[in-house]
């Protein structure tokens, strides 16, 4: 295999997997569950699962800005297509159904 073929194959294979922090969180969680079930520690269950919770929300915090941007772009496209007529119709319908809203 030539150097160009090696570089091409390396660029196609990305890094996928749980990673070091994921393994650390999973390992600590498994250790804490074992210690809790064998009565070695007397912690609340939320503390036992805290490494997994921190890992989950850490990943969520990384993804949230991207999801918010995608949502704003999609929402803007929908509003540009549909318009706000449905909102006026909804307000009118609520005013008809709820006494004292006129």
N, C-alpha and C positions, 0 to 999 in steps of 0.2 A: 504494500500500500504506500502511496506517495504521501508527502506532507500535505498536499492540497486535499486529498481524500480524507486524511485524518482530521483536518480542520473542519471539513464539511460535515463529517459524522459527529464531531464534538458540538458543532453549532446546532445540529438537529436534536441532539439529546439534551434536554433541559434538566434542571434540577427539580425533581418532584419528590415529595415525601414529607415526612413530619418534621424533620430537622432536629437540631440539637435541643432547642428549647422545648419542642414538643416531647422529645424523649425524656427530658428532665422533668417536665410536668407530669407525664404519664408515670414515670418511675417513682416520683415522690408521692403521687396519688395512690399508686398500688401499695407502696410501703406504708403510708398512713392508714389505708384501709386495713391492711394486715395487722398493724399495731392496734388499731381500734377493735377489730374483731377478736384479737387475742387478749384484750383488756390490758395491754401494755401502756396505753394512753387513755385518758378520760376526757377527750375533746368532744365538742359538738360536731355533728356530721358536716356542717358547712365549713368548719375549719379543716376537716379531713379532705374535703374536695376543693379546698382553696387553690392549690396549684393548677388544677384543671380549669377552674373558674377564671383565674387570672390569665391563663393561656388563651382561653376562648374569647374573653373580652378584649384582650390585647390584639388578637387577630381581627376581631370585629371593629375595633377602633381604626385599624389600618384600612379596612374595606369600606367603612362608612363614608368617608369623603368621596370616594369613587361612586358609590351607590347614590349619594345625594346629588352629585353632578349629573349622573345618568337620569335620575328621577326628574330633575329640573329641566333637562333637555327634552325628555319625553313629555312632561307636563306642558311645557311651552308649545310643543308640536301639537298636542291634543287640543289645547285651548285655541291655537291658531286655526285648527281645522274645524272644531265643533263650535267655538264661540261660547259666549256666556248666556245665551238665550235659555238654556236649561236651568240655570240658576235663578233667573227671573221667574220662570214657570214654577219652580219649586217654592220660592218665596210666596208667590200668589196662591199656590195650593195650600200652603201652611196657613196663610191668612184666612182662607175660606174655612178651613177645618177647625182652627183653634179660636174659641170665642175671645173677644177682646183684643185681637191682634190687628184690627183694621185701622 
